[in-house]
Amino acid sequence: MSQTFPPSTFHGPIKEVFPDIFYVQGTVKMGPAVQITRSMVIIRENGELSLINAIRLGSEGEAELEKLGQVKHLLKIGSHGMDNPYYIDKYQPKVWSRKEVGLGYEPDVMIEENGELPFGNATVFKFQNATSPEFPILLGREGGVLITCDSVQNWSKKDLKIGSFIGGIVTRLLGFLGPAKIGPMWLKTVTPEAGPNLSFDFERLLALDFKHLLSGHGSPLLGDAKNTLEKQVRKVTF
Ligand SMILES: [Fe+2]
């Protein structure tokens, strides 16, 4: 049975942010002429690659990816996952996912807070009060590397250049721009109508030890991510 997958869209090179931790800035089409950035994290351990917030790469990018190691694990920690069926078909990785209806594939492992991961020295966090929880991952190296999807984003003006012109305008209008910013649309979407809100979750997140942020949107925030996120949390009305 042949299947068609979304084609790859424009992306930058695979960059090694820390030893065996890679980041790729790509794009996603939000509508006609509206293209915004999204990013993938790749973790290498013993020659095995784990892809988080996976983005399908072009043929050259894919060749580079294959030089890094074997794609063995695919992790869906948040909403991003449009290219997961492509990776599943191409490499048959072990699929780790949050609980979600309508995925179209069966995950091998459900991601849970403090649950198992395919690489060492890392823990899973859960936005417990979110109606559709995201599961950031904390790598316990380099002073702590927090990996998010939509919950915490890190857009700067230079990140707008990678998307389309109109995508840049939309991004600004929707209030995405800023360091370690809580995704405004994400927050609106996952905040429950009644009961506890997400401020409790962000306090728990800020209790973790991390210095760096690798988000599903924007670019790496290195060195001061926790302090920067704390300032953003204080600005938000939950
Ligand atoms: Fe997103």
Boltz pocket constraint, residues with backbone or C-beta under 6 A from the ligand:
constraints:
  - pocket:
      binder: B
      contacts: [[A, 38], [A, 79], [A, 80], [A, 149], [A, 150], [A, 216], [A, 217]]
      max_distance: 6.0
